[in-house]
Amino acid sequence: METPGVRRSSRRTPRDWLVDTLLFLFAAVIGVVTAAERLGMPEPVTPAVFVLDQVVGVLGCAALWWRRRWPVELALALVVLSAFFELAGGATLVAMFTVAVHRSVRATMTIFGLGLVTAFVFALARQGPGETRDTLFLLGVSLQTAATGWGLLVHHRRRLLETLKETAARAEAEAQQRVREALAREIHDVLGHRLSLLSVHAGALEFNPDASPDEVSRAATVIRQSAHQALQDLREVIGVLRAPVEELSQGSLDRIKELVAESRRAGMTVRLTMDVDGAAVPGRAGHTGYRIVQEGLTNARKHAPGAEVAVTVAGTPGEWLTIEVRNAVTASPGGPPGQGLEGLAERVRPMGGRVTYGPDGDAWSLSAWLPWPP
């Protein structure tokens, strides 16, 4: 649909040519039929005026080829002419329809109001034998109302379609944004955990230059395995790029013991209390719970090296899955919460759950409550 007040390009599409041709023929047929009827009836005007009426009718039909370029100007001219020249009526209806389709409702109603005036003037000036002014006036009003109403219907239908397209485009963009955010969270969680393990083992080698060859070999083996696992996890995340957001899940509660074992191999002291069967927890809740424990262990490794970490997982189907990662504070994280903690809140919020984190006495606690469907 054209924007009100903005002229459309004069280049017509094949559909435009078809529509313009049909409307031109419609106006021409109305003019020919009206002229044929008048030939067999006593005319209230002189023959010269009747000839002029036909000339105006022909010119009005020809002018419709410029209706897309100057719809309001053309409609104004034809509406005024229709007050005195009956054979311009078909072209006038097409012009009024065009304004209703391509211009604002205000412009449409202005033209329509002028049309009512000219219809009244025509009823006064061109009343023939056997015709009443009321009949001519009501006929003109009915035809103009039909043309304007049809145009407004098309106008609002186009606006509705444009609105639906814009809404669909926004929804698609928002869906893509959610996928990108979910993917970013996955990559952050996966690589953050793996790289922190690599950092611990590499740091142990750096600060222990007198390590025996066996210790160096074991540390190198762990580094190689962690790097390989990081690449493998990253491939899994990238492999589901085309999957729905809900399917971007590469961890579950039954793998928490693996996380704890990895952390213990990195030198952490982790105490795990797990009162649920990880495999029994539904996919989304299980995956989110896995990421919460992963983020908690990663943060403890970064900000509380050497501190004991307590991981507790409990819950009941139909109620809540509760997760807590708690460790003594040995270093202040400083600054606002990182992307990992904010990402956890973004994961949990749409599920109807809750996440809290921060100092708790002489400890740091990360706690979450996730809905567990029955």
Residue, then its C-alpha position, 0 to 999 in steps of 0.5 A: m500500500e502506498t504511503p499517504g502523500v507519497r507518489r508512487s513510481s510510474r512504472r507499472t507491474p503486469r498486475d497494475w496493467l491488468v487492474d488499470t485496464l479493467l477499471f478503464l473498461f468498467a468506466a467506459v462501459i458505464g459511459v457507453v451504456t448511459a449514453a445509449e440509454r440517453l439516445g432513446m430518451p428526451e434529453p433535458v439538455t441541448p444536443a451540443v451539451f450532450v456532445l460535450d458530455q460525451v467528450v468529457g466522458v471520453l477524456g475522463c476515462a482516458a485520464l484514469w491511466w494517471r490515477r495512480r500518479w495523481p489520485v486526489e487531483l484526478a478525483l477532485a476534477l472528475v467529481v466536480l465535472s460529474a455535477f454537470f456531465e453525466l457520462a463522467g460518472g463511471a470515471t468518477l467512481v473509479a477515481m473515488f475508489t482509487v483515493a480510498v485505496h491509496r490515500s488516507v481516510r481523511a482524504t477519502m472522506t473529503i472527496f466523498g463529502l464533495g461527491l455528495v454535494t455534486a450528486f445533489v447539484f446533478a439531481l437539480a441540473r439534469q433531472g429528466p422526464g419521469e425522473t425525480r430529484d430524490t431518485l437521482f440524488l439517492l442513485g448517485v449517493s449509492l454508487q459513490t458510497a459503494a465505490t468508496g466503501w469498496g476502496l476503504l475495504v481494500h485499503h484496510r485489508r492491505r494495511l492488515l496484511e502489512t501489519l501481519k507481515e511486520t508482526a511475523a517479521r518481528a516474531e522471526a527476528e525475536a526467535q532468531q535472537r533467542v536462538r543466538e542468546a541460547l547459543a551464546r549461553e551454551i558456548h559460555d557455559v561449555l567453554g567457561h567450564r572446560l577452560s577453567l579446568l585447563s587453567v588450573h592444570a596449566g597453572a599447576l605446571e607453571f608454579n611447580p617447575d620441579a614436578s616429576p616427569d610422571e606429574v607433568s605427564r599426568a597434567a599434560t594428559v588431563i589438559r589434552q583430555s579437557a581440550h578434546q572434550a571442550l572441542q567435542d562439546l563445542r561441536e555438539v552445540i554448533g551441531v544443533l544450530r538449526a534446532p529449536v531453542e528447547e533442543l539446545s541441551q547438551g547436559s542433564l542431571d545424570r551427568i553431574k557426577e562427571l562434572v564433580a569428578e572432573s573438578r576433583r581431578a583438577g584439585m577441588t574438594v567437592r562434596l556432592t549430595m544428590d537425592v534425586d535420580g538425574a535420569a528421571v528429571p525432564g529434559r529442560a529442567g535437567h539441562t538447566g540444573y546441570r548448567i547451574v551446577q557447572e556454573g557454580l563449580t566454575n565460579a568456585r574454581k575461579h574465585a575460591p581456589g582451595a575452598e570446599v564446595a558443597v553441591t546439593v540436588a534435591g526435589t520431588p516430581g510435581e513440586w520443585l527441583t532445588i539446587e545449591v552450590r555453596n563454598a567458603v569465600t577465599a577471594s571477593p569476585g568484585g564487580p557486578p555478576g558475570q554473564g554466567l550468572e545473568g545467563l542462569a537467571e535468563r534460563v530459569r525465569p521463562m520456566g517459572g523458576r528462581v535463582t539467587y546468588g551472593p554472600d551468605g555469612d562466610a560462604w558464597s551460595l548459588s541456589a535455584w528452584l526449578p519447576w519439576p512437572p509430575 
